Amino acid sequence: MNQLLRYTQRAGNALPLLIALGAELVEMGLVLGNGGNLSLRQGDTVFITRSGASLDQLAPDDFLPVPLPEPYHPSDQRPRPSIETPMHLAAYRAQPDARVVVHCHPVHAIAWAMQAETLPACTPDFVVYVGSGIPVVPYLHPGSEPLAAAVSQALSEHPALLLANHGVLVTGESVAQARLRTLLIDETAHLCLLAAAAGKVRPLEPHQLAKYR
């Protein structure tokens, strides 16, 4: 039996929820084909989707274990973990309380990230569940160590971030939290794009943010 499946049978339903989230992300158009990747942390082990996995067709065996404390060295053995494994490991190290990482390609979030501007908080829900804003990491080659290093630095102060010309990276203490943050980020990016097209983006003011924070 898959190691992660054995764990989730003891500890709860995190794996089925994550598999369901993968299907939902595809259904909502937040990722296409075999793009994106998901991971779940248990102790010092990260279970990440295999390379080439389609998020709407995931099974327990599609999650491969990678040790978190050790340096990651890609292997030619198949199946192999996602090319984005270094980025996921960096995310867990930067956010020690995180148990889930979601990487997908929401159109609105990517479009806003191409402006190279922080995604600001425009609604109370965004402030409560994501924060006062999330930064943009400049485009770096997917799967590269420079990208992992940039993610590590940016996530040290934020639970999520935009990847320029690439997508989003979201952490959560649960599948539900990571899901909500992902949806709020794309919703907010959409609002900002519409507001910019209409004339001006008006995020919440600092004194308004302080009330919710």
C-alpha distance (Angstrom), angle and dihedral (degrees) to the residues before:
residue distance angle dihedral
M1 . . .
N2 3.81 . .
Q3 3.83 110.7 .
L4 3.80 93.0 -129.7
L5 3.79 92.5 48.0
R6 3.81 90.1 53.5
Y7 3.80 89.4 52.0
T8 3.81 95.0 48.4
Q9 3.78 91.7 49.4
R10 3.81 86.8 59.7
A11 3.80 99.7 37.3
G12 3.81 104.8 35.0
N13 3.77 141.1 -90.1
A14 3.82 102.9 -47.8
L15 3.81 93.9 122.5
P16 3.82 96.9 51.8
L17 3.80 88.7 46.7
L18 3.79 91.4 51.6
I19 3.81 91.5 47.8
A20 3.80 89.1 50.1
L21 3.81 90.1 49.4
G22 3.80 90.4 54.3
A23 3.79 90.5 55.5
E24 3.81 91.0 46.2
L25 3.81 92.8 51.6
V26 3.80 90.1 54.3
E27 3.81 92.9 44.8
M28 3.81 90.8 52.1
G29 3.79 92.1 48.8
L30 3.80 94.0 -115.2
V31 3.79 90.4 129.2
L32 3.81 133.7 16.7
G33 3.79 134.2 -150.1
N34 3.77 113.0 -21.4
G35 3.79 93.7 -24.9
G36 3.79 123.2 125.8
N37 3.78 129.8 34.6
L38 3.79 139.0 -137.2
S39 3.78 133.0 -153.5
L40 3.78 140.3 -174.3
R41 3.79 126.4 -158.4
Q42 3.77 125.4 -142.3
G43 3.78 113.6 176.6
D44 3.79 109.0 -56.2
T45 3.80 94.1 -15.0
V46 3.79 127.4 87.3
F47 3.79 117.8 -158.8
I48 3.80 108.5 -154.6
T49 3.78 132.4 178.4
R50 3.77 114.5 -95.1
S51 3.78 122.5 -107.1
G52 3.79 111.0 -83.4
A53 3.80 96.0 16.8
S54 3.81 116.9 146.8
L55 3.79 109.7 -133.5
D56 3.80 92.6 -139.1
Q57 3.80 93.0 55.3
L58 3.79 102.7 46.4
A59 3.79 124.6 147.9
P60 3.83 128.7 -179.9
D61 3.81 91.3 -97.9
D62 3.82 89.5 59.9
F63 3.83 89.0 72.4
L64 3.79 112.4 83.0
P65 3.83 125.0 -164.5
V66 3.80 120.3 -117.5
P67 3.83 122.5 178.2
L68 3.79 110.9 -118.9
P69 3.84 101.1 -154.8
E70 3.81 95.9 50.8
P71 3.83 127.4 77.7
Y72 3.79 109.3 -97.7
H73 3.78 117.9 -119.0
P74 3.83 116.5 -177.6
S75 3.78 115.7 -128.0
D76 3.78 132.0 -152.0
Q77 3.78 89.3 -137.4
R78 3.81 114.2 114.5
P79 2.90 135.4 -98.9
R80 3.77 90.4 37.1
P81 3.79 131.7 -179.0
S82 3.79 120.5 -93.4
I83 3.78 117.2 -74.1
E84 3.81 85.7 -118.7
T85 3.82 93.0 64.0
P86 3.86 93.5 112.2
M87 3.81 89.3 55.5
H88 3.81 92.5 50.5
L89 3.80 92.6 47.9
A90 3.81 89.7 49.8
A91 3.80 89.4 51.4
Y92 3.81 93.4 54.1
R93 3.79 91.6 47.2
A94 3.81 91.4 50.6
Q95 3.82 92.8 45.1
P96 3.83 106.3 38.1
D97 3.82 92.8 -179.4
A98 3.80 93.1 55.1
R99 3.79 117.1 111.1
V100 3.82 98.5 171.5
V101 3.80 134.0 42.7
V102 3.80 123.7 -168.3
H103 3.78 124.2 -167.1
C104 3.80 117.7 -178.5
H105 3.80 140.8 142.3
P106 3.83 111.4 -111.7
V107 3.80 109.8 -178.2
H108 3.80 96.8 -139.2
A109 3.79 93.6 47.1
I110 3.80 91.7 49.6
A111 3.81 91.3 48.0
W112 3.81 91.5 51.9
A113 3.81 92.1 45.0
M114 3.80 88.4 56.0
Q115 3.80 86.6 67.2
A116 3.84 87.9 62.9
E117 3.80 90.6 -133.1
T118 3.79 130.8 128.2
L119 3.79 113.0 -100.0
P120 3.82 102.4 -118.7
A121 3.78 129.0 -148.9
C122 3.80 108.8 -99.4
T123 3.80 101.2 164.3
P124 3.81 135.9 41.6
D125 3.82 91.3 -116.8
F126 3.79 91.4 57.2
V127 3.80 91.3 52.6
V128 3.80 93.5 47.8
Y129 3.79 98.1 45.9
V130 3.82 104.3 26.3
G131 3.80 109.8 17.1
S132 3.79 140.2 -119.5
G133 3.81 92.1 -44.3
I134 3.78 143.0 -39.5
P135 3.81 127.3 -121.1
V136 3.77 131.6 -124.5
V137 3.80 120.0 -120.1
P138 3.84 110.4 -148.1
Y139 3.78 115.9 -113.8
L140 3.78 112.5 -76.8
H141 3.78 126.2 168.1
P142 3.83 112.0 -81.3
G143 3.79 112.2 -105.5
S144 3.79 93.9 16.6
E145 3.79 126.4 133.3
P146 3.85 91.5 -125.9
L147 3.82 88.1 58.9
A148 3.81 91.1 48.9
A149 3.81 90.3 50.0
A150 3.80 92.3 49.5
V151 3.80 90.9 48.3
S152 3.79 91.4 50.2
Q153 3.79 91.9 53.9
A154 3.82 95.9 44.3
L155 3.80 95.4 45.6
S156 3.79 93.7 51.9
E157 3.82 87.9 83.9
H158 3.81 102.7 23.4
P159 3.82 135.1 50.9
A160 3.80 92.8 -139.6
L161 3.78 141.8 13.5
L162 3.78 144.5 -169.3
L163 3.79 120.9 -112.0
A164 3.79 110.0 -146.9
N165 3.83 112.7 -117.1
H166 3.79 88.4 -6.5
G167 3.80 119.8 65.6
V168 3.79 142.2 -99.5
L169 3.78 135.3 -52.2
V170 3.80 116.0 -154.1
T171 3.80 131.0 -178.2
G172 3.77 127.9 -162.5
E173 3.77 141.6 174.1
S174 3.81 86.7 -131.0
V175 3.79 139.0 15.5
A176 3.79 89.7 -106.3
Q177 3.80 92.9 54.0
A178 3.80 93.7 47.3
R179 3.82 90.1 47.5
L180 3.81 93.6 51.1
R181 3.79 92.5 47.2
T182 3.80 91.4 50.2
L183 3.81 92.6 51.5
L184 3.80 93.4 44.8
I185 3.79 91.8 50.7
D186 3.80 93.3 54.0
E187 3.81 91.6 42.7
T188 3.80 91.1 51.7
A189 3.81 92.5 46.5
H190 3.80 88.3 52.0
L191 3.81 91.0 50.1
C192 3.80 91.2 49.3
L193 3.79 92.4 49.9
L194 3.81 91.5 49.8
A195 3.80 91.9 46.6
A196 3.81 92.0 48.2
A197 3.81 90.3 50.5
A198 3.80 89.9 49.3
G199 3.78 92.7 50.9
K200 3.79 115.2 -83.3
V201 3.79 142.6 17.5
R202 3.80 111.3 -128.3
P203 3.83 110.1 -171.2
L204 3.77 122.1 -175.0
E205 3.79 114.3 -72.5
P206 3.83 121.4 -113.6
H207 3.82 93.1 -105.9
Q208 3.80 89.6 51.3
L209 3.80 91.6 49.2
A210 3.80 90.9 50.1
K211 3.80 91.9 60.0
Y212 3.80 93.1 58.0
R213 3.79 96.5 38.3
